[in-house]
């Protein structure tokens, strides 16, 4: 199997601590990115997602098509609640 050619790079984020967590692709070459952020807002090129509060970590999922166009970032409405074994 031949390795795919890398021909697209994207950046997104806000002014706080923002992290991508997982990336996946579907059969139509759409790319899905999940992660979390503490910024007041985070932008994926189609407008801002607004954090639920100043001391919270919110979760996002964003979908890109094969050409890299953003098809819809979504905020998961509840702030991130980490399990005790992951809290630091």
Residue pairs with C-beta under 8 A, 6 or more apart in sequence:
8 67
8 68
10 45
10 64
10 68
12 18
12 42
12 43
12 44
12 45
12 62
13 37
13 39
13 42
13 43
14 37
14 39
14 40
14 41
14 42
14 43
15 39
15 40
16 37
16 38
16 39
16 40
17 37
17 38
17 39
18 35
18 36
18 37
18 38
18 39
18 42
19 35
19 36
19 37
20 33
20 34
20 35
21 34
21 35
21 36
22 33
22 34
22 35
23 31
23 32
23 33
24 31
24 32
25 31
25 32
26 32
28 66
29 65
29 66
30 63
30 64
30 65
30 66
30 71
31 63
31 64
31 66
32 61
32 62
32 63
32 64
33 61
33 62
33 64
34 59
34 60
34 61
35 59
35 60
36 57
36 58
36 59
36 60
36 80
37 49
37 51
37 57
37 58
37 60
38 51
38 56
38 57
38 58
39 51
40 50
40 51
40 54
41 48
41 49
41 50
41 51
42 48
42 49
42 51
42 60
42 73
43 49
44 62
44 70
44 73
45 70
46 70
46 72
46 73
47 73
49 58
49 60
49 73
49 74
49 75
50 75
51 58
52 58
52 77
52 78
52 79
53 79
56 79
56 80
57 79
57 80
58 75
58 76
58 79
58 80
59 75
59 76
59 78
59 80
60 73
60 74
60 75
60 76
61 73
61 74
61 76
62 70
62 72
62 73
62 74
63 70
63 71
63 72
63 73
64 70
64 71
65 71
